[in-house]
Structure formats: structure tokens, C-alpha cells
């Protein structure tokens, strides 16, 4: 191999970014990778089939050693779609072999190409239409969490894909949510996964894509253009090149989400990677000896969730993860991230893990200020959502377990019968999220991918009535649980299927008994009624500024009566809203309750109406009440109201 060509980096217009990057005007492609211990790094490309049906490279050249353990080179004439791999020769006593590019933008989806995984991609090939889109203000977000592989699987397909989510955008728009949060979408090694064992951080999971030789791709293209035309007939239609490749299919999903008024948040896993590393990936990328786990270029010897914690003490590793976040903001136009287990980064990464959190949030806030950064950190800690200038980690919001646990607890207590104790006072305390200075920064839910996964925990309808998840008790208590989630301070978060009373735990394996039962919307009135309830309450949350304001006064709670009432408003602006919730099994008539002001109050929402829609026996207040002096519960006015059994009411002034 002594006569092998060495690629140079002369005449480049600027610095060489990591990975493989096409240059303007068809000049070719520049490559760069980090392999400080390697004795040699080669690039292999121009793959073709051999006589046995396999693949082999026809061209190979050395990369040039650069400063800081980097290797790089320029290959003239390369174009979009070229297959390539690195070949790394480690130090004495180490190993050598084919490696995937850690920054590869896309991977082949053909198992017959075991030695040719990376695809050279032109991010400019996709035609975006979302230039005018801006995501909602952070406190206005209503998040819908879904798993790409299992959320919606059309007949005849093995699993769900990015394009199958695209096909359900009219459903999501009708639901009135304004953000989806996808579980991790990066390439993972197993056939099915939650996504938390990713190994290729810049490449979307190939199983979430439709291959270009799949006849269904043309139907998806037609469907995409129908959705596009329905938004604005003047927009240039998508072409075949816009939809070919997994990476472009994710871009297309984001583009159409934006055109439907829906932000896209990605779940990113920067605390660990892997769980099934191979020799071709990040594991021992520069070929160091494996006698010491800390010789792994990107990882430490500390394990988490079946994988390995990143080596944050290396600036190059910090930069790799920061580059990853920037990449999705820039090249995929995403609107923010949910960061998995920031507590692991903080605890196992120590000082350098904390610095990484500050660096990634500061960088992303500079690049795209309107993008939100949500931390998962246990226990909930206000320092996580403080600005970095004030010594915080710089995240904008954090997942909150206080209200979640309180709501799941009272639903279970209520299910024990009318004589059981129900701790409404705990719910009242947790509405204020005492561990956070700014209560709007709490992401509130009663279900998520962790809580209801497999045998971990039940969905709310099962907690509400373990014997019959379609009973009145299950339906009505589930409405109260979701109703309080959507009217509480913070950022509401729904888990897929929760909006239509899905009662099964979920599984990441498509086709399992845990599959979401979409067909129930056509055959089960309980599900369709509950979906209507969810749609209209979410829409109300978006329309009433008071429900997303920071003002909160829990002015009445009574465990014996199982009644809770609180006032929401926008400080300095008003927009007063009163929410009343009951987990009592009988309707309460002439219940005297305080109100923030005298005069008429409109009953703008009554959950009882959604039982057997429209409920002919709805218990309510005929559209409104009139509050008068003297006041009650520390408020200047009061009124007698009707509170339906297991119900939630919303009143507005005027």
C-alpha cells in the first residue's frame, strides 16, 4: 500500500467541517474525522457489487494527518449519493478496520452492503417551504409525544415511518396540539427500539425510512403534495429527489409539520450511547487497544442503561455532541430538544458534564433562540433551568414528576370507592411546582414513554378502573386527570393514544399486543367521545391566555368533598380563568365557591358534556354563573355552582 494516494486539503475555501461535506460547484467532497491514536486513516469509495452479490470499494486513498488528532482529505468529482467508509489503522497493539463516519448524514438501508454504510448527502437537495414558520412561545407549547416506529403503522407495513407520521398530520392538527416530540430518531443497532441505544448520531434510523425502490414511495409523494397543496396551492410541489433517502423523509416531515403549525422537538440522548456497539462504529474508533475501557475514543468505562457514558472531559467529545444539536437545528429545522437524563450527565460527567450542558444550551440559544431545550433531570432542580450566566445549566424547561405522581395517586385513590381517602391537597401543592421559581417551566404529564412502557405502569384508564377501562368511572376520572394536566401551570405533555382513552401499556415492538388501537375511534364511542373532549380542551388551552399565564392561586381544596379550585391569569393583563375539579362520585349542587371578581362568569368548558356526547343529562351551570359579594376562600366574590361528579369545569370572566 506504499504507493497509495494521499488526499490533500489544498485550495479549500475555508476550514473542513467534520464528516463528509460536498463542496459547491461540483468540486467534490471534503472529509474529516477525529482519530488521534491512529497511525493511518484511509477513505474508501466508489463501491460496486462483486460476483457474489456483495459490495467492494474500487477506490481507496489515505487521509492527511492534521492538527489535534484530525485526518482529512479532498476527493474531486464526488456527488450526492456516493457510498463511502473510513478505514482506520490503530496504534501498535491496537486494531484496524472499516469504520462508519461518526458524522454520516445518512446510511444505506440495504443489509447486503455490510461494508458500505455511509452515504454522501447534499443537505441543499431538499426544497424547504417553511421559511415563514416560527414555533410557539415556550409557555404556549402543548406537546404530543410519539414513537415513530409504533405510533401509526399502515396495513401491510412492518413498522411506522417518518412518512406515516406525515400522513397523520391532519389528525394532529385537528387535535390542536402545536408540537410533537419524537422519541430518539437516530440510528440504533436493534430491529426495534425505544431509540435510547443510538450509535450513529447524525443519521436517522433507516427503519423509519421508505426505500427508494419501494413502490409505495410514489404514493407517499402524492400524499405529501396533497397535504402541501391543501396548505397553499402556490407552493412548489415536492419532487422525487425531495423524498428519496431517510434523511430527506425526516426533513419532509418537519417541513409539513411546520406548514401545519406544529413544532418538532427531538429527544436526544447525550448521556450515553449504544448498547450493541460494533467494530464499525464509535466504540474504539481510532483503534486503541481494548485492554482499558477508557481507551474508547468517545466513551468512559461508566455504563448507563446498557450503554456507555460519554467522555465529557474531552473537548472533542463535547464538541461532537454540540455539533449534533446544531446539525438538527440547522439542517432539519427542528424547534428544540428533550434531553434524556441530564442528571446522568451531571452526576457521572462531573464538572465536565456540567460544562457540556452549559455549552450546548448557550450555543443552541445563540444559533436558534426560539428553540426550546427541555431537560429530564431527577430530582427536579431549579438550577437546571437557570441561565448559565447565573450559574445554571441553561435549559428552558424541565420534566416534572410532582404533579404527575399526585394525579396518578388521586386517580388510584378514587378508584378505591366513594369512602376512600383522596389526597386533593397533594394535587393542590404540586400545581404550584414548589421546586421551580418559574412554574411555567415545568413539563406536566400523567403518561409518558417511561411510565407506561411494558410492565412499568398502567395508563390512566386502567388506574381509574382496573376492572373495566371503559366504565363511566374510567372515562370520567381520565377526563379529570387530563383536564388538570391541560389547565395546570407549565407545559402540558400528552403521550400517544392518551387523547382517545388508550388503555394498554405500550411497547416499542411493532405488531405486539400493545399496539395503539386506532380502529377503536370508528367502533368505540368511548374513544371518539374522549378524543372530542381532548381536542376541545386543548383548543381551549390555546385560546385562553390565562391558562398559559404564570398567575396561580389554588384558593379551595377539600379532601372530604374531593373538590379542588384554582385561579389562573396573566399578571398585569388579567385574562382570568377559574378551574374547578371534582373526583367525587356524585354531583354537588349549590356548592358555594369563591371567585376572583363579582359579576358574570361564563362556563366555557364542562367535561360532563363529553360522556355519550352530547350528554343529555349533563350536570352544569347553564353556560354561566353570577358571582356576588361577600367573598369566600380569600376572594372578593362567591357563587353557588353545580360541580358534576368526576368532572372539571372552566369559567372565564364576562
C-alpha positions in Angstrom: 0.0 0.0 0.0 3.1 2.3 -0.1 2.1 3.7 -3.4 -1.4 4.6 -2.2 -2.6 8.1 -3.0 -2.7 10.6 -0.1 -5.6 13.0 -0.3 -4.7 16.7 0.4 -6.7 19.6 1.6 -5.3 22.3 -0.7 -7.4 25.1 -2.3 -10.3 24.7 0.0 -12.4 27.9 0.6 -12.3 27.5 4.4 -12.0 25.1 7.3 -13.0 21.5 6.7 -16.1 20.6 8.8 -16.2 17.2 10.4 -17.6 14.3 8.4 -18.2 14.3 4.7 -19.2 17.6 3.0 -20.0 18.3 -0.6 -18.3 21.4 -2.0 -20.0 24.0 -4.1 -20.0 23.9 -7.9 -19.3 20.2 -8.2 -15.7 20.5 -6.9 -16.0 17.2 -4.9 -16.2 16.4 -1.3 -14.0 17.1 1.7 -13.7 14.6 4.5 -12.5 14.9 8.1 -12.5 12.7 11.1 -11.0 12.6 14.6 -8.7 9.6 15.3 -5.8 10.8 17.5 -4.3 7.4 18.2 -4.5 6.1 14.6 -1.4 5.5 12.6 -3.3 5.9 9.3 -6.8 6.7 8.2 -8.0 5.9 4.7 -11.1 6.7 2.7 -12.8 4.0 0.7 -15.4 4.9 -2.0 -16.8 4.0 -5.4 -18.4 0.8 -4.2 -19.8 -1.7 -6.6 -21.2 -5.2 -6.5 -18.8 -8.2 -6.7 -19.6 -11.5 -8.3 -21.2 -13.0 -5.2 -23.7 -10.1 -4.8 -21.7 -8.4 -2.1 -20.1 -5.0 -2.3 -16.5 -3.8 -2.5 -14.7 -0.5 -2.9 -12.9 0.3 -6.2 -11.0 3.4 -4.8 -9.1 4.0 -1.7 -6.7 6.8 -0.5 -5.0 7.9 2.7 -6.3 11.0 4.5 -3.8 13.6 5.5 -2.9 13.9 9.2 -4.0 17.3 10.6 -3.6 19.1 13.9 -5.4 17.9 17.0 -5.7 14.3 16.0 -7.7 15.1 12.9 -7.4 13.5 9.5 -8.7 15.0 6.3 -8.7 15.0 2.5 -10.5 16.2 -0.7 -11.9 13.9 -3.3 -12.7 15.7 -6.6 -15.8 14.9 -8.6 -17.9 13.1 -5.9 -21.6 13.7 -5.9 -24.7 13.2 -3.7 -25.4 9.6 -3.0 -21.8 8.3 -3.1 -21.1 5.4 -0.7 -18.1 5.7 1.4 -16.4 4.4 4.6 -13.3 5.1 6.6 -10.6 2.5 7.3 -8.6 3.2 10.5 -5.3 1.6 11.4 -4.8 1.9 15.1 -1.5 2.1 17.1 0.8 -0.8 17.9 -1.2 -3.4 19.8 -4.5 -1.9 18.6 -6.8 -2.9 15.8 -7.7 -1.8 12.3 -10.8 -2.0 10.2 -13.6 -0.3 8.4 -15.4 2.5 10.3 -18.6 4.4 9.7 -18.3 8.2 9.7 -19.4 9.5 13.1 -20.9 12.5 11.2 -22.5 10.5 8.4 -25.7 12.3 7.4 -27.4 9.1 6.1 -26.8 5.4 6.0 -27.7 2.8 3.4 -30.7 0.7 4.2 -29.7 -2.5 2.3 -28.4 -5.3 4.5 -26.4 -6.6 1.5 -24.0 -3.7 2.0 -22.3 -4.6 5.3 -19.1 -2.7 4.5 -20.7 0.3 2.9 -22.9 2.1 5.3 -22.3 5.9 4.8 -24.0 8.0 2.1 -22.6 11.3 0.9 -25.6 13.7 1.2 -26.2 17.2 -0.1 -28.4 18.9 2.5 -29.3 21.5 -0.1 -31.0 18.9 -2.2 -34.2 19.2 -0.3 -36.7 22.0 -1.1 -37.9 23.7 2.1 -41.3 25.6 2.3 -41.3 26.7 5.9 -39.5 30.0 5.7 -42.3 31.8 7.5 -42.8 29.4 10.3 -42.0 30.4 13.9 -42.6 28.0 16.8 -44.9 29.0 19.7 -43.5 30.8 22.7 -42.2 28.2 25.2 -45.1 28.7 27.7 -47.6 28.3 24.9 -46.4 24.8 23.8 -48.7 21.8 24.0 -46.5 18.7 23.4 -47.6 15.4 21.9 -45.0 12.6 22.4 -44.9 9.8 19.9 -42.7 6.9 18.8 -42.1 6.9 15.1 -41.9 3.1 14.7 -45.2 2.3 16.5 -47.4 5.3 16.6 -49.2 4.6 13.3 -48.5 1.6 11.1 -50.5 1.3 7.9 -51.8 -2.1 6.8 -49.1 -4.1 5.1 -46.1 -2.3 6.7 -43.8 -3.8 9.3 -43.4 -0.6 11.3 -44.2 3.1 11.3 -42.0 5.6 9.4 -41.5 9.3 9.1 -43.8 9.4 6.1 -46.6 7.5 8.1 -46.4 10.3 10.7 -46.6 12.8 7.8 -49.8 11.1 6.6 -51.5 11.7 10.0 -50.8 15.4 10.1 -54.4 16.3 9.6 -55.2 14.3 12.7 -52.6 16.1 14.8 -53.7 19.4 13.5 -57.3 18.6 14.4 -56.1 17.5 17.9 -54.9 21.1 18.3 -51.5 20.3 19.7 -48.8 22.6 18.5 -45.7 20.5 19.0 -44.7 16.8 18.5 -41.8 15.3 20.5 -40.5 12.2 18.8 -38.6 9.6 20.8 -35.0 9.4 19.6 -34.8 9.0 15.8 -31.0 8.3 15.4 -29.7 5.0 14.0 -29.9 2.2 16.5 -28.5 -1.3 16.0 -31.5 -3.4 17.0 -34.5 -4.1 14.9 -36.9 -2.4 17.3 -36.1 0.1 20.0 -37.3 3.0 22.1 -34.4 4.8 20.5 -32.2 5.2 23.6 -29.4 2.9 22.3 -28.3 5.1 19.3 -25.0 4.5 17.7 -25.0 6.9 14.7 -25.9 10.3 15.9 -26.2 12.2 12.7 -28.1 9.5 10.7 -31.9 9.0 11.1 -32.9 5.4 11.8 -33.1 3.6 8.5 -36.1 1.5 9.6 -38.0 4.8 9.8 -37.5 5.4 6.1 -39.1 4.1 2.9 -36.5 2.7 0.4 -36.4 4.4 -2.9 -37.2 1.1 -4.7 -40.4 0.6 -2.7 -43.4 1.2 -4.9 -45.2 2.9 -2.0 -42.8 5.8 -2.2 -44.7 7.3 -5.1 -47.9 7.1 -3.1 -46.3 8.9 -0.2 -45.0 11.6 -2.6 -48.5 12.1 -3.9 -49.9 12.3 -0.4 -47.2 14.8 0.6 -48.1 17.0 -2.3 -51.8 16.8 -1.4 -51.0 18.0 2.1 -48.8 20.7 0.7 -51.4 21.8 -1.8 -54.1 21.9 1.0 -51.9 24.4 2.9 -51.1 26.6 -0.1 -51.6 25.7 -3.7 -48.9 28.2 -4.8 -46.1 26.2 -3.1 -43.8 24.3 -5.4 -44.6 20.6 -5.2 -42.2 18.1 -3.7 -40.2 16.1 -6.3 -38.9 12.6 -6.2 -35.5 13.9 -5.1 -37.1 15.6 -2.1 -38.4 12.3 -0.7 -35.6 9.8 -1.5 -33.5 8.8 1.4 -34.3 8.5 5.1 -32.7 11.9 5.9 -34.9 13.7 3.3 -38.0 11.9 4.6 -37.4 13.3 8.1 -36.9 16.8 6.5 -40.1 16.4 4.6 -41.9 15.5 7.9 -40.5 18.6 9.6 -41.4 20.8 6.7 -45.0 19.7 6.6 -45.3 19.8 10.4 -44.3 23.5 10.2 -46.8 24.2 7.5 -49.5 22.7 9.7 -48.5 24.9 12.6 -46.7 22.1 14.5 -43.3 22.4 16.0 -40.9 19.4 16.0 -38.9 18.5 19.1 -36.4 15.7 19.1 -35.5 13.5 22.1 -31.6 13.5 22.2 -29.5 11.1 24.3 -26.3 12.9 25.2 -25.7 11.0 28.5 -24.8 7.6 26.9 -24.8 5.8 23.6 -25.0 2.3 22.4 -25.8 -1.0 24.0 -24.7 -3.1 21.0 -21.6 -1.4 19.6 -19.8 -3.0 16.6 -16.3 -2.6 15.4 -17.5 -0.3 12.6 -18.9 2.4 14.9 -17.8 4.9 17.6 -16.8 2.4 20.2 -13.0 2.2 19.7 -12.9 4.4 16.6 -9.2 5.1 16.5 -8.2 1.5 17.0 -6.7 1.8 20.5 -6.2 -1.5 22.5 -9.3 -2.7 24.3 -7.5 -3.7 27.4 -8.8 -0.5 29.1 -12.4 0.6 28.5 -11.3 4.3 28.8 -9.3 3.8 25.6 -12.6 4.1 23.9 -12.3 7.4 22.0 -15.8 8.7 22.8 -16.7 6.9 26.0 -15.8 6.2 29.6 -15.9 2.9 31.4 -19.1 4.1 33.2 -22.2 2.3 32.0 -25.8 3.6 31.9 -29.0 2.0 30.5 -27.0 -0.7 28.8 -24.6 1.7 27.0 -21.6 3.8 27.9 -21.4 7.4 29.3 -19.7 9.9 27.0 -16.2 11.1 27.9 -17.1 14.8 28.6 -13.6 15.6 29.8 -12.5 15.5 26.1 -13.3 18.8 24.4 -13.7 16.9 21.1 -16.5 14.8 22.6 -18.3 17.8 24.0 -18.0 19.4 20.5 -19.3 16.3 18.8 -22.5 16.4 20.8 -22.8 20.2 20.4 -22.3 19.8 16.7 -25.1 17.2 16.7 -27.6 19.6 18.3 -26.6 22.3 15.9 -26.9 19.9 13.0 -30.6 19.2 13.7 -31.4 22.8 14.3 -29.7 23.9 11.0 -30.2 21.0 8.6 -33.5 19.7 9.8 -35.1 23.0 11.1 -36.2 21.3 14.3 -37.6 23.5 17.1 -35.9 22.2 20.2 -34.9 19.1 22.1 -35.8 17.0 25.1 -32.5 15.9 26.7 -32.6 12.4 28.2 -31.4 12.0 31.8 -29.4 15.2 32.2 -29.0 14.0 35.8 -26.7 11.3 34.5 -24.6 13.9 32.6 -24.4 15.9 35.7 -23.6 13.1 38.1 -21.4 10.8 36.0 -19.8 13.6 34.0 -19.0 15.8 36.9 -17.6 19.2 36.2 -17.1 18.5 32.5 -20.7 17.1 32.2 -22.0 20.3 33.7 -19.9 22.4 31.4 -21.2 20.4 28.4 -24.8 21.3 29.5 -23.9 24.9 29.6 -22.0 24.9 26.3 -24.8 23.1 24.4 -27.6 25.3 25.7 -25.6 28.5 25.2 -24.6 27.5 21.7 -28.1 26.5 20.6 -29.7 29.6 22.2 -27.3 31.7 20.1 -28.0 29.7 16.9 -31.8 29.5 17.2 -33.2 31.5 20.2 -36.7 30.3 19.5 -35.8 26.6 20.0 -36.7 25.2 23.4 -34.4 22.9 25.5 -36.2 20.6 27.9 -34.2 18.7 30.5 -35.1 15.4 32.1 -33.4 15.7 35.5 -34.2 13.9 38.7 -34.8 15.2 41.2 -36.4 18.4 39.8 -33.9 21.2 40.5 -34.3 24.9 39.6 -30.6 25.2 38.9 -31.2 23.2 35.7 -33.4 25.9 34.2 -31.4 28.9 35.4 -29.4 30.9 32.8 -25.8 29.9 32.5 -24.8 33.5 33.4 -26.5 32.8 36.8 -24.7 29.5 37.3 -27.4 27.3 35.9 -27.4 24.7 33.2 -29.3 27.0 30.8 -32.2 24.7 29.9 -35.6 26.4 29.3 -37.9 23.8 31.0 -37.7 20.5 32.8 -39.8 17.5 33.1 -41.8 17.5 36.4 -42.8 14.5 38.4 -44.6 16.2 41.3 -47.9 16.8 39.6 -47.7 13.6 37.6 -47.3 11.5 40.8 -50.0 13.4 42.6 -52.6 13.0 39.8 -51.9 9.3 39.3 -52.1 8.9 43.0 -55.6 10.5 43.4 -57.0 8.7 40.4 -55.9 5.4 42.1 -57.3 6.5 45.4 -60.6 7.5 43.9 -60.8 4.1 42.3 -61.0 2.5 45.7 -64.5 3.7 46.1 -66.6 6.6 47.5 -65.5 6.1 51.1 -61.7 6.1 50.2 -59.4 9.0 51.1 -58.4 11.1 48.1 -55.5 13.5 48.7 -56.6 16.5 46.7 -54.3 18.6 48.9 -51.3 16.9 47.4 -52.5 17.9 43.9 -53.1 21.5 45.2 -49.5 21.7 46.5 -48.0 20.3 43.3 -49.9 22.6 41.0 -47.5 25.3 42.2 -44.4 23.2 41.4 -42.6 24.5 44.5 -39.2 23.3 43.3 -39.1 25.7 40.4 -39.1 29.5 40.7 -40.9 29.9 37.4 -43.8 27.5 37.4 -44.3 27.7 33.6 -41.0 25.8 33.2 -42.5 22.5 34.4 -43.4 20.0 31.7 -46.6 18.3 33.1 -47.9 14.9 32.2 -49.7 11.9 33.6 -48.3 9.4 31.0 -45.1 9.3 29.0 -42.9 6.7 27.3 -41.1 5.7 30.5 -44.1 5.5 32.9 -46.4 3.3 30.7 -43.8 1.2 28.9 -44.5 -2.6 29.1 -44.8 -3.6 32.7 -43.7 -0.3 34.3 -47.0 1.4 35.0 -50.6 1.5 33.9 -52.3 4.0 31.7 -54.8 6.3 33.4 -58.0 4.4 32.4 -56.7 1.2 34.0 -55.7 3.1 37.2 -59.2 4.7 37.2 -61.0 1.4 37.0 -58.8 -1.7 36.9 -61.8 -4.0 36.1 -63.3 -2.0 33.2 -61.3 0.7 31.5 -64.4 1.8 29.5 -66.7 2.2 32.5 -68.1 5.7 33.5 -65.6 5.7 36.4 -62.7 5.1 34.0 -63.9 7.6 31.4 -64.8 10.4 33.8 -61.7 10.1 36.0 -59.5 10.0 32.9 -61.1 13.3 31.8 -60.2 14.9 35.2 -56.6 13.7 35.0 -56.0 15.0 31.5 -58.1 18.1 32.3 -55.9 19.1 35.2 -52.8 18.4 33.1 -54.1 20.8 30.5 -55.2 23.6 32.9 -52.2 23.4 35.3 -49.3 25.8 35.1 -46.5 24.6 32.9 -46.1 23.0 29.5 -48.7 20.2 29.0 -47.4 16.9 27.6 -49.6 14.1 26.2 -48.4 10.6 25.3 -49.6 9.0 22.1 -53.0 7.4 22.5 -53.8 9.2 25.7 -56.0 11.6 23.8 -58.5 8.8 22.9 -58.5 6.7 26.1 -55.9 4.1 25.0 -55.8 1.8 28.0 -52.9 -0.5 27.1 -49.3 -0.1 28.0 -47.1 0.4 25.0 -44.2 -1.5 23.6 -41.5 -0.5 21.0 -42.1 -3.7 19.0 -44.5 -3.1 16.2 -47.3 -5.6 15.9 -47.2 -6.5 19.5 -50.3 -6.8 21.7 -49.5 -3.3 22.9 -50.2 -1.6 19.6 -52.3 1.6 19.7 -55.9 0.8 18.8 -56.7 3.3 16.1 -59.6 1.3 14.9 -61.4 2.0 18.2 -62.1 5.5 17.0 -64.5 4.0 14.5 -66.0 1.4 16.7 -65.8 2.5 20.3 -67.9 5.6 21.2 -66.0 6.0 24.5 -62.8 6.6 22.5 -64.3 9.0 20.0 -66.0 10.9 22.7 -62.8 11.2 24.7 -61.0 12.4 21.6 -63.5 15.2 21.1 -63.0 16.1 24.8 -59.2 16.2 24.3 -59.5 18.3 21.1 -61.8 20.9 22.5 -59.9 21.2 25.8 -56.6 21.6 24.0 -58.1 24.2 21.8 -59.4 26.0 24.9 -55.9 25.9 26.4 -54.6 27.6 23.3 -57.3 30.2 23.2 -57.4 31.3 26.8 -54.2 33.2 27.6 -54.9 32.8 31.3 -54.3 29.1 31.1 -50.7 29.6 29.9 -50.0 32.6 32.2 -47.9 32.4 35.3 -50.6 33.5 37.7 -51.8 30.8 40.1 -53.9 30.8 43.2 -55.2 27.5 44.5 -58.0 29.0 46.6 -60.0 26.0 47.6 -59.2 22.3 48.3 -61.3 19.9 50.3 -60.2 16.2 50.6 -63.6 15.1 52.1 -65.6 16.6 49.2 -62.8 15.7 46.7 -63.0 19.2 45.2 -60.2 21.5 44.0 -60.5 25.0 42.6 -57.8 27.4 41.3 -57.5 30.7 39.6 -55.2 31.2 36.6 -54.3 34.6 35.0 -51.7 36.6 33.2 -50.0 39.0 35.6 -50.6 42.6 34.6 -53.1 41.6 31.9 -55.9 39.7 33.6 -57.4 37.0 31.4 -58.8 35.4 34.5 -59.8 31.8 34.4 -61.2 29.6 37.2 -60.8 25.8 37.1 -62.9 23.6 39.3 -62.2 19.8 39.5 -64.0 17.1 41.4 -63.2 13.4 41.9 -66.5 12.9 43.9 -68.8 10.1 42.7 -71.9 12.3 43.0 -72.8 15.7 41.6 -72.6 18.5 44.0 -75.4 21.1 43.8 -75.3 24.7 45.3 -71.6 24.3 46.1 -70.5 27.7 47.4 -67.2 28.8 45.9 -65.1 31.9 45.9 -64.5 33.9 42.7 -61.8 36.5 41.9 -64.4 39.2 40.9 -68.1 39.9 41.2 -70.3 39.7 38.1 -71.0 37.2 35.4 -68.6 34.2 34.7 -69.1 32.1 31.7 -68.8 28.3 31.9 -66.7 27.8 28.8 -65.9 24.1 29.4 -67.7 21.2 31.2 -66.2 17.7 30.9 -69.5 16.1 31.7 -70.9 17.1 28.3 -68.5 14.7 26.7 -69.9 11.5 28.2 -72.1 10.0 25.5 -71.6 13.2 23.5 -73.7 15.4 23.8 -74.6 14.1 27.3 -78.4 14.7 27.6 -78.0 14.6 31.4 -75.1 16.9 31.7 -74.7 18.5 35.1 -73.7 22.1 34.8 -74.4 25.8 35.2 -76.4 26.6 32.1 -73.5 28.4 30.5 -72.5 30.6 33.4 -73.0 31.9 36.9 -73.1 35.3 38.7 -70.7 35.9 41.5 -71.6 38.4 44.2 -70.2 39.9 47.4 -69.4 38.9 50.1 -66.5 36.8 49.1 -65.2 33.4 50.1 -62.0 31.4 50.2 -60.0 34.6 50.3 -61.5 36.0 47.2 -63.8 39.1 46.9 -66.8 37.4 45.5 -68.6 34.0 45.6 -71.3 32.0 43.8 -73.2 28.7 44.2 -72.3 26.3 41.4 -73.1 22.8 40.2 -70.0 20.5 40.1 -70.5 17.3 38.1 -69.3 14.0 39.5 -65.8 13.3 38.4 -65.8 16.5 36.4 -63.8 19.5 35.5 -65.2 23.0 34.8 -63.6 26.1 33.3 -65.0 29.6 33.9 -63.9 32.9 32.3 -64.9 36.4 33.3 -67.6 38.2 31.4 
